[in-house]
Amino acid sequence: MDDQQNTLTYEIIKAAVAGEKWATEKIMAYYDDYMTELATVKERQPDGSVRTFVDEDMKQSIILKLLEEIPNFPMEEAERIAETDEGYNTCV
């Protein structure tokens, strides 16, 4: 059930591109674990051990980049794909 609730649909992406806050929040939640993984850093300590931590500045940079790019999502291509998928579903 969590997978269904945490899935990005065409409608969510379309709403986010249009500037809907709720949809943008869903996209951010969807990618949160991935952004955390990208911002995880391993740092060698003087004693030779390795410390792993989330670089919060790096994560914030990733979040900002995603927020900047949401309005640039190629909706025309997504609409074409969505129409094709809908046509496929009605033929089956």
N, C-alpha and C positions, 0 to 999 in steps of 0.2 A: 504494500500500500504506500509506503514512503516513496518508492520509485515513481509511482504515478503522481504523487503530489509534488515531487521534485523534478518534474520533467518540463522542459521548455517546449512549448507548442508554438505554432505559427501565430496564434492569437496573442500570446504573451509577447513574442518578439515584435509583432506589429504594434502593440500598445506601447512597448518600451521605446520603439523608434519614434512614435508619436509624442513621447514625453510623459507617459503615464507613470507616476511614481510607484504605484503598486507593482507594475510589471518590471520596472527597473530593479526594484527590491527582490523580485523573484529571480531575475537573472543573476544578481549579485549573490544571492543565497545558493543558487545552483553551482556557481563557480568558486564559492568560498574555499572549499577543501583544496581545489586545484591551485588557487592563488596562494594558499598557505604552503602547499608543497613547493611551489616555485620560489617562494621567499624563504624557504628553510636553508640555513647555512650551516656548514660544518667548519669549525674553527679549531685548529691544533693549539693546544695549551702548552705552556713552557715545560710541563712535566711529561709531554708526549701524548697525553690523552686527547681525545677529540670531543669537543663540546658542540652539540647540535641545538640550534635555536632558530626561532622565526625572527627574521629581520623585519621589524614592523615598518620601518621607513620604506624598505623595498616593497613590502606588501601594499602599503598605501600608494606607492607609485604605480603598481600593477592595477590596483582598483581604479585610480584616476584615469589610467590609459583605457581601461575597459569602458568606463563611463563616457570618455571622450569619443570612443568609437561606436557606441550603440547607435547614435543618429546616422552614422555612415553605413549601416547595414544595408546590403543590396536587396531592398524589398522587391524590386521588379523580378529579380531572379527567383526569390522565395515565393512570390505569387505564382509564377509560372510553374514551379515545382509543386506547389500546393494544388493548383488546378489539375495538373497531371495526376497527382495522387488521388484526388477526388474522382476524376474520370476513371481511373483504374479501379477504385473501390466500387463504383456503380456498375462496372462491367463484370465484376466477379460474381 
